[in-house]
Structures are given as structure tokens and as C-alpha cells.
Amino acid sequence: TTLTPFSMFVKDDFVFASASADNRIGLCNINGNDHFLCGHSSHVTAVSWSNDGVLLASASEDKTVRIWEDNRCNVVLRGHKTGVSCVKWVPHRESTVVSSSQDGAVFIWDGRMGQALNVIERHTKDVISLSVSPCGKYVASGSTDMMVDISSVDTGERIATLTGRSPIFEVQWDPIGRFLSICFDDSTVAIVQSALYLQ
């Protein structure tokens, strides 16, 4: 079966997951033992493995995030009002998940209990990129509203706002968390010393 992937996320040296426009998640093994997870009712836009590789989170245009374990959907996270664009697990926390949607909302969830811990509603357009700091304390969200918002995972409180001159398509912390890279629609990339904001 041919997949049209939106994103792929590697679990380990043998397995990766892919998000697809056919509403399914592909679990692909290098030994050829591939299968699909079904449950979303619209395009799957993003997938992300938990820190220990046990749980898989998937985001969809059906407005939900689903948590999968042993190839079964155990939890459905509901609360987004529009399609979900991104999903990421928070480092150093067993079950905390962050997701963002086309209406600009960012949700912080307890992925095992299915509860929203914080809702951040500062963007005015689609949040198409999320990055959680390596320490697990902060989330950066990049939006087509030309703004990067850095928030506390624990409280949802705004830590900093960075504004560009074109839509933001990608934000990413370096592995240590000292710098945040921002990719803009005008073909420019900014490197920000995030330590200046995270005191």
C-alpha cells in the first residue's frame, strides 16, 4: 500500500512511524514487517514516539490526538476546535504531550489520563511547529502569524515572544537547549540564544 506521509518519526534503529493522508499510521520495520494503525477519521498530520518508545502519539485533522500502545489506541485526547497540526512528547516526563492546532491553540496533556493540563491561546493562526526544550520545562510554538511563543510546560505562562517578518515553518532547540533555531517562509533562518529568556 502506498502512503502519502506528512511526517515520519523514528522509534529506534529498526522501526519508524509515518503519518498519512489516508487516515492511517504506518508502522514500518526494516525487516519488512509493516502494518497500519486505524482509528482517525481524517488525515493524520504528525506522529511522535514517547521518550521510552512505548507509546505513540498521533495528531489528525479530525481534531484529536490519539495515544497508542501495543498497536491499540488507549486514549483519545479531545479539546482542539480545529485540526491538530503537531504533537510532541515532553522529555523527562513519562506521559506529558504537547499538541497544536490550526486555530493557534497549544494544549499540554497528561497523555495517559487523557486530561488537558494547560491550554495556551496566544497565536492567531495555525501553529505548524512545536519544539520542547531538552530540559522538558519549555515549549516553543511557531505559527503562520509570524510569532514564536515560548511558554512554561508546567503553567502555560508566557516566557518570551519572538516576532518575525514572515510565517514560521519550523522551530527547534539544539540538544543542550542553549539555542533555538527558527525557519521563516522568506527563506531565512534565525538562531536565537534561548538562554537569555530562560532564567
N, C-alpha and C positions, 0 to 999 in steps of 0.2 A: 504494500500500500504506500502511495506517495504522500508524504507530509509536506505541508507548506508551513515551515516553522516561523514563529515570531521570535522565539528565543530558545537557547539551549543552556542547560546548566549541568556541569559535570559533578557526579557524585564521588567517583574515585577513578582509578585507572582503567576500570572495566565498564562502568555504567554511566550513561548520561540521560537526562530527560529533555524532551523538546515540547514546546507549546505550539499548537497548530490551529489553523483556521477551520479545521473540520470538527471542532469542539472537543477534540481528544488530546490526551497527553501521551506521547510516545516514550516508552522506557526502552532504551536501546543498549544492548550488551555487545561488546566486541566479539563475543563468540557466536553471534547471530541469533541469540535467543531474545527476540524482541516481542513486546506486547504493548497493549494500549489500555489506558485508564479512561473510562467513560463516566460522565455524570454532569458535566457542564452543558448548558443549553445554548451556548453561543461560543464565539471564538475564544480560545484560550490564548491569553496575551503574554503571560510570563509564568515561569516555574522557578522554584528555589528549594534546594535541599537544606534541611536543618544542619546545625553545626556538627552533629554526630552522624549525619547521613541516614537517620532512621525515619524521619518524617519528610514528606514532600509537600510544599505549599504551591498551589496553582491559583492564578488570577484570571478572570474572564470578563468579557463584555456582558455577561449575564448578571453583573453587579455583585458577584460573590467571590470569596476566596475559599478554597477547599483545602483541607488538611488530610493527607493520605498516609496510611501506614499499612505495610504488608499488602499493598495493591488495593486497599479498600479506603473509601472516603469515610473518615471517622467524625469529622467536624466540618460544618458549613458556617462560614463567617458572613453574616448579613448585616448591612448597615449603610453601605455605599448606595448613593442615589443614582449613580451612572456607572458605566462600565469601568472595571478596575484595570489600570494600566501596568502597575508594578507590584511586586511582592518581594520582601527580603526578610530573612531571619536576623535576629539581633545577636551578635557574638556574646558569649559568656552567660547567656540566659537560655534555659532549657526550652522554653516554649513561647517566647515573645516574638511576634511577627509584626512587620510594618507593611502597610499597603497604601496605594494612592490611586485616585480615580480621575476621570475626565472632567469632573466638576471642580477639581482643585483640592479636594479633601484628602487628608492623610490620616489613616487610622492606625493606632497601636493596639494590638490584640494580645490576649492570652490565647494562644493557638490551641491549647488542649482543652481549656474550659469553654472556648467559644465566646468570650466576653471582650468587648471593647474597653480598653484601659484609658485611652485618651483619643480625642478627635481634634485634629488641627485643621482649621479652616481659614487660612490666610491667603492662599493662592486664588486667583480669579479665573484661571484657565487650567487646562489639562496638565497634571503632573506626570511627566513621562520618564522621569529618572529619580531613583532613590539610592542613597548610599548611607549605610550605618557605620559610624566610626569604629575602628578596631577595638576600642575600649568598651563599646556597647552602650555608651551614655548619650550619644547624639545621633540624630538623623538629619541628613541634608536632602532636601527635595528640590528638584529643578523643574521648571514649568515653562510652557509656551507664553506665559505672561512676563517673561524676561527676568524672573526673580528666582534666586536661590534662597531658601529659608532653612536655617539651622535651628533645630529645636531639641529640647531635652526629651529623651525617651521616657523618663520617669514621670514628668509633669506635663509635657506638651508645651512648656514655656518657650517663648522665642529667645534664642541666644544671640542670633545675628541675622541680618538680611543683606544679601548682595544683589545688586541690580545691574543688568547688562543692557545692551542695545539691540539685542535680537533674541528670539526664543532659545531656550536652553534645552539641549537634547541629551546631555549626559553630565552627571556629577559623580566623582569617585575620590574617596580618600586613599592616600598611599598606605602601605601596610602598617606603618607605625602611627599614622594619624596626625602627622605634622602638617601635611599639605592637602588641599582639596583642589582637584582639577575640575574645570568647568568647560564644557564644549558648547559653543554657540552656533546658531544657524548661519551666521555670516562667515563661517569657515575659520573662526578664531578660537583659540584655547587660552584660558586664563589659569594660572597656578596661584592659589591663594594660600598664604601661611595661616592655616586654621588655628594654630596655637595662639594667635593673637586674640581670638574670640573665646577660646575655651579655657578660661582661667578657673 
